[in-house]
């Protein structure tokens, strides 16, 4: 709700060629980053790093996908796409799976894609 209200206020100001009508935030991201860096030192940092090392133990290695031709020395980002439609029944089933798994539809689709590539 807040995002839509602020976006609306910004858009109205933009249409009228006015400056940003929103008040300055009391804390900026840089302030948060400094605070977080101060909090994550010594034993606390070691605990956090060990926690994530334990959680990420055994994950699959980087997925190496074979290519059909050598890649150019300079990346061009000239790719291609494949468009397809899912049936309404399949879409509903995927939404149901997502809801029962406490996941978003995007998370479910990314998981399915990862399984396909693996």
N, C-alpha and C positions, 0 to 999 in steps of 0.2 A: 504494500500500500504506500509506504513512504517513497519507494523508488518511483512509482507512477506519479505521485504528487510532485516530487522534485523534478522529474522529467517534464511534466506539464508546465511547471513554472519556468523552467529553462527554455522550453520551446516558445512559450508566450513572449518571454524577454527577447529571444532570438528574432521572432517575427517583428517585434517593435524596434529592433536594433538597439536594445538596451543592454547594459552590462549584466553580469551574473547576479541574480537576485538572491541567491542562497547565502546564508551566513557562513563565515569561515568555520571550519571544523575546529573544535577545541584541541584535537590531537591529530597529528598527521601520521602517515604510514612510517616515515623516518623515525618519529618518536617511538612508535611501537617497536620498530626493529631494534632500536637502541635498548629499550626496556627488555625485550626478549633476549638479546645478546647478554645483558647483565644477569638475567635469570638463569640462563643456560651456561653455567660455568662449573668447573670442578666436578664434584660427585654427581650433581644433577645432570650435567652434560653426559657424563659417563653412563649413568643409568638410562638416559634416553637413547643414546647410541646403542647400548647393549640390548635394550628392548627391541629396537627396530632390526638389529642384526638377527635376533632370535626369530622375530616375526617373518623376516624375509629369507630365512634359511630354507633351502630346498626349492625356491621358485625356479621356473624354467629359465634356462640361459637365454641370451638375446636371440631372437628369432632371425635366422639367416634364410632369406627367401632367394631361391635361385632366379637369376635373371635370364631373359631370352636373348639378350645381346649386350655387348659391353657398354658401360655407361660412359658418357662424354666426360672429358677432364673438367669441364666447367658446367656446373648444374644450371639448367635453363628453366626449370619448373614448368616446362611445356608438357603437361600430362594429358591424360584422357580420362573419360568417365564412362560409367555404365549405368544407365537409368533403368529401373524396373519398379514394378508396383507389387505390393503385397496384397493378397486378398483381404477383404474386410474380416473374414473369419480368422485368418492367421494374425492379423493386426490385433484383434480383440484377445486372442489367446496369448499373444506376447504381452499385452497390457496386463492381463490377469496374472501371468507368471511374475511380472515385475512387481505388481502390488502384493502378491503373497510372499515375495522374497524381500519386501521392504527395499526395493531398488527402483530406480527410474527406468523408463523404457530405453533411454540411451545406454544405461549401464548394461541392460540385458542384451541389447543389440551388439554392443562392443564385446561382451563376453562371447556371444555366438560367433562373431567375426574372429576373435582370438582363437577359439576352438577350431574354426575352419582353417586358419593359417597354420595351427600347430600340427 
